[in-house]
Amino acid sequence: MLDWSEILEGSVHTVTTTAPPPAATLPASALRLLRTAGFVSNFDRFCIAPMLVLIGPRLGAPLPTVVLAASGYYLAYGLMQPVWGAASDRWGRVRVMRVSLTGAALAALASALAPDAPALIGARAVAGAFFAASIAASLTYVGDTVPAATRQRPLSELMTAFALGTAVATVVAGVLAHYLSWRLVFALPGVLAAYLAVALRRLPEPDRARSGSLLAPFRVVLSSPWQWYVMAVALLEGAVLLGFLTYLAPALEAHGVPAALAGAVAALYGVGSMAAAQAVKRLVGRWSPVRLIVTGGVQMAAAYLLAGYSQATGSLVVVALLLGGGWSFMHSTIQSWATALSPTARATGVALFGVALYVGSALASALAAATAQAHAYRPLFWLAALLTAPLTTAAAVGRARCRPADAA
């Protein structure tokens, strides 16, 4: 059982008034817990999309109504990022993860038991609000405990788990919903979240600087010009990669490819990301961050150029794999940079970085919707290839000129 007084009020470890430099590597057992938390969060976030068409008839609701369960989740997930970040800076990384995962487990169970569409919409919004803490807190924990010089290795491990959660949700959720029950799909992350809420008791709370108030971390982060720069890069990255990535499966379906196969091709993005993450781990310390960023940008540009040239299934298989590789090379490097900019308000900085990423993704998806509706995917993908150039340049030049506080 959770000790709520320990979680919400107590202090597991002494918290220093300044942010000490990370001095230890992350134990394998701790990394496994963090990877599982990120996997569960991403699985829960992406599992509903393949099930929307199936859930509607089961609950007697039209598709536009059921879609609100997904959009409400994503909205709550994005809005709660800075809230959980500030709470983590004030009360601790592990404490926030345990509280949020407990709430997430209850919300996932409510989703599985929802008797009608309004109940499902409400339960999914609450689930999104609680699952929003896991990924940012996991990244921040690595930032607190691993020196900047080697931090990208465990961050790549986390990115692999995040990508696996996305891929498994995309492929498996629809199959389970079709052959068993969509309720089981929501129950699975709930069970895992409940397990993690207890298992994370074994994870020591890292030392951190105590913030004076809930707003103090925001003042620290927003007073840093480099934080604003990295958030701008994240906004563009979210638009270029995640926003346009949304249209891989629809582009295939527009050419007569069955929805299941189109979803499987899009899910290869996760496979590419996982494979590239292993290469990134070996290259950290041997390649400069700028070289890693440029390598990722080249893969992304090549992918979108190919997608613009041909939307055949074989071509988009290569595109999905290249985009996953580009994500691992570029995003893990930028993410590592973001964890090092404001050590005294690390969780809030990482959370605002995530908000910028999601906003960029949402903006690009929305602005491209009319073009996609007309099945004009070729110019969309070529635009993405064009935008990759300023993204790669801004990320590489900024990373070359910025000396993160953790490395100072």
Order of alpha helices (4+ residues) and beta strands (2+ residues): alpha-alpha-alpha-alpha-alpha-alpha-alpha-alpha-alpha-alpha-alpha-alpha-alpha-alpha-alpha-alpha-alpha-alpha
